[in-house]
Structure formats: C-alpha cells, structure tokens
Amino acid sequence: MDPKQFLTTSGVIIVAGKGGVGKTAVSAALAMASSSVGLRTLIIEVEGKSGLASLFDSEQLSYSDIQLIAPRLGVGEVTARTVLPEDALLDYLKDHGLKRISGRLVSTGALDVVATAVPGISDILVLGKIKQLERSGKYDLIIVDAPAAGHAITFLRSASGLEDAVKVGPINTQAKDVLGLLNDPARCRVVLVTAPEETPVNELIETAYSLEDEVGVSLGPVVVNGVLAELRGLELSTEQAATEAGISLTAAEAEHLADAAQFRLKRTALQRAQLDRMAQELPLAQLLLPYVFTTQLGPEGMTTLADSLLSAIRDLPEPTNLPEAPKG
C-alpha cells in the first residue's frame, strides 16, 4: 500500500497502548514517516509527561507548536504541542468572549476545579481542541499520543457519556462535535500499539473490542513494537557454526554461545506464538517494528523505526473499501 495513501486515510490518528510498549515512540515514528512523504504533521501530547521531545532532541513541548522537523523539498514539517484540559478550557473561554473570566480562573486557582467539575469534562475539552485543530486545515495529519490503554477507553468514551448526561447547552454541542470526529473513519481512527508478549497482547485485544463496541471508532492496523528478528543458523550446533564461520572456540565460549542461541530461539518462538494468537483473535493487519538495541532512543533510532514502519505499510494489501472523503 502506498504510505501516503495510508497516512491520509483519516486526518487524525490516535495512538494508544499499554504503558511501556513504546506508544510514544510509535507516535514519533508515524510522524517521521508522514514527513518523509511530504505531509504537514502535528503530534499532540495529552498528558504533558511523555518523552516525545527527547526523541527529536527538542526542547520540551508546550501549548504552542514547536517545530521538530523543518520542511524542505519532499519533506513535510513536523510540529508538536501539548493539549491539556486547563489550556483547552482557557482557549474555549477566550474563543467565546470570556477572556476576563478565564483570567480570574487562573488568578484564583479555580481552573482545576472547573476542569474537573463534571466527570469526563477534562477529556472532552482535550478532544474538542483536537477537533478544532483538525478542522483548521493547517495539517495533513494529526497524530495524538493518547493516554495508556485503560485511560484511553475512558478518554474516548467521554463524548458519548457527556452527550447522554447533558442534553442541552455548549457541553452537549461539544460532545456531539467530538462524536462526529470519532465516529467518522474519514476523519479519525485509532492505531493500537503492543509488544509481542502475552500481557500486552491480552490488553490490546480487550481494548480493541471495547473501543469498537463502546466508542464506535475505526481501528487501523496494530503496531507491534520490539519484534526480534528470527536469525538464521541458530539451530546449528556451536561446532557447526564455528566451522562455517572459519573460527575456533574455547569450551567456555561455545557454551555461552549455545546458551545465547537457545535464549534467542525461545524468545522468537514465544513472540511468534503471540503474533499468531493475536491474528486469530483480532482481525486487524499487523505492522511489525524491530527491537532497537539501545538504552536511549534518539533521532537515529527513530529513523530506524520510521523506515521499518514505511516498509511494513508498503507490504499491506491495497484497500478495497476506503471511506469516502467528507463533502462540503
């Protein structure tokens, strides 16, 4: 599949997954892949505590756009920002002619109280701002680095909950507008991230069905992060391997290498079993990203992930039922 076509199937991609599976790294890799095909891309961080900036060797994010990748011939600009409830609320009040009230909320410390007064209001404020940015037309793609999987369901379910609870007024209007975004596959989809291990896969499968049943949001392919490559020759004895390599080994070296080979074989067998199980239980395509052997994933590691992601997208089959673009 053409990567540009894949990345523009919807204007917003919400990236979610269990904590520790590399959700933020996948968000960054998607942005780098999008930039490489010339798209103007915005990454939105909604919790204010991810390591997104460090992946690009950038300054810390704020409520204003910060440039991560400069545009040039064939390369689209990547910017990033945070969208936190308190900032979104201040924006909302200013946009509705209530700038003086917003100033008082800040000066009295009442902002947190207002933002949490109604269950789900904080999430709807953030989603409402994302919807506003999507409608602005400034970006070809918006990537949302969403909360971890458990909170992601609550985060995305907030609009339907508030629409049911509040029948009239601006909150109801905002909830309807957000639902219009979430329920339109031409505007928004969720990409779930997992690792090839039992617990993350279990949680991803549960999250996928919950999102479809309770939110009605469209799901894209699953990104499986940290997949070890299956190396050839590990099944050979150390004697055979040494002979083929034209080297000699001491008994201790041969023992250590044999242990390492068995460990790698067991790990790859376990991850293969989890990938097969996920394919059987969840009918979504899988995009596999390699395990990057580093303690600090910076721009070089991100380039490896972005290139692998582009390759995996190209291997996807051509779609037969793309959603129609919105009219008007």
Stockholm file with secondary structure:
# STOCKHOLM 1.0

chainA/1-328         MDPKQFLTTSGVIIVAGKGGVGKTAVSAALAMASSSVGLRTLIIEVEGKSGLASLFDSEQLSYSDIQLIAPRLGVGEVTARTVLPEDALLDYLKDHGLKRISGRLVSTGALDVVATAVPGISDILVLGKIKQLERSGKYDLIIVDAPAAGHAITFLRSASGLEDAVKVGPINTQAKDVLGLLNDPARCRVVLVTAPEETPVNELIETAYSLEDEVGVSLGPVVVNGVLAELRGLELSTEQAATEAGISLTAAEAEHLADAAQFRLKRTALQRAQLDRMAQELPLAQLLLPYVFTTQLGPEGMTTLADSLLSAIRDLPEPTNLPEAPKG
#=GR chainA/1-328 SS CCHHHHHTSSSEEEEEECTTSCHHHHHHHHHHHHHHTTCCEEEEESSSCCSHHHHTTCCCCCSSCEEEECCBTTBCCEEEEECCHHHHHHHHHHHTTCHHHHHHHHHHTCHHHHHTSSTTHHHHHHHHHHHHHHHHCCCSEEEEEEEEHHHHHHHHHHHHHHHHHCCSSHHHHHHHHHHHHHTCTTTEEEEEEECSSHHHHHHHHHHHHHIIIIICCEECCEEEEEECCCCTTTTSCHHHHHHHHTCCCCHHHHHHHHHHHHHHHHHHHHHHHHHHHHHHHSCCCEEEEECCCCSSCCHHHHHHHHHHHHHHHHTSCCCSCCCCCCCC
#=GC SS_cons         CCHHHHHTSSSEEEEEECTTSCHHHHHHHHHHHHHHTTCCEEEEESSSCCSHHHHTTCCCCCSSCEEEECCBTTBCCEEEEECCHHHHHHHHHHHTTCHHHHHHHHHHTCHHHHHTSSTTHHHHHHHHHHHHHHHHCCCSEEEEEEEEHHHHHHHHHHHHHHHHHCCSSHHHHHHHHHHHHHTCTTTEEEEEEECSSHHHHHHHHHHHHHIIIIICCEECCEEEEEECCCCTTTTSCHHHHHHHHTCCCCHHHHHHHHHHHHHHHHHHHHHHHHHHHHHHHSCCCEEEEECCCCSSCCHHHHHHHHHHHHHHHHTSCCCSCCCCCCCC
//
